[in-house]
Amino acid sequence: MDIQQEVEATRIGIYCDIVSLLIKEHERLSLPKTIVFSFLIKKDSMTPNSIFTAINKKDLVSKYLSLLSGNLSFLFVDYEYIIKAIHILIKNNLINLSGQFLLKTEKLNALNFIYIEKEFTKNAIEKSKILSEKQFMREVFSNV
C-alpha cells in the first residue's frame, strides 16, 4: 500500500467513526446533514477550545454552521471520504439508507467511538431536524 492509499484509508476510517457516532446518537439523519455535520465534528475535534458551548441556546444551527466559514474547499475534498465511509457502513449493515435518511441498526449499538460529540454539536443537530433539507443547505451555503 502506498502513502496515498494509506492516507485515504485513514481518512475513510475517521469518517466511519464519526458517521457511526452521529447515526447512533441521533438514530435518523439525512444524507446532506450527515455529510456536513461529519465534516464539522472532524474539524471541531482539531480545535481544543470551541467558541460555542452548550449554554448557547439561540440560533444553534446557524452558529454551528458558521464554523464552515472559509472551509468550502476542504468540505469538497472530504466529501469523497465521507461518502465512501457511508458506503462501507451500509455494506456492513451498521447503518441503513432509506430514501435520503441514514438510519441506526442494532449492530451500531455495540460500537465504541474515538470521536465525541460535544453537547453544543448534539443540540445543533437536534435543532437542525426541524429544518427542511433545502433550508439547511441554504444555511450551509450562506456560511461558506
Sequence and secondary structure as in RCSB ss.txt:
>XXXX:A:sequence
MDIQQEVEATRIGIYCDIVSLLIKEHERLSLPKTIVFSFLIKKDSMTPNSIFTAINKKDLVSKYLSLLSGNLSFL
FVDYEYIIKAIHILIKNNLINLSGQFLLKTEKLNALNFIYIEKEFTKNAIEKSKILSEKQFMREVFSNV
>XXXX:A:secstr
  HHHHHHHHHHHHHHHHHHHHHHHHSEEEHHHHHHHHHHHHHHHTSSS S  TT  SSHHHHHHGGGTT HHHH
HHHHHHHHHHHHHHHHTTSEEEETTEEEE GGGGG   SS   HHHHHHHHHHTTS HHHHHHHHHHH 
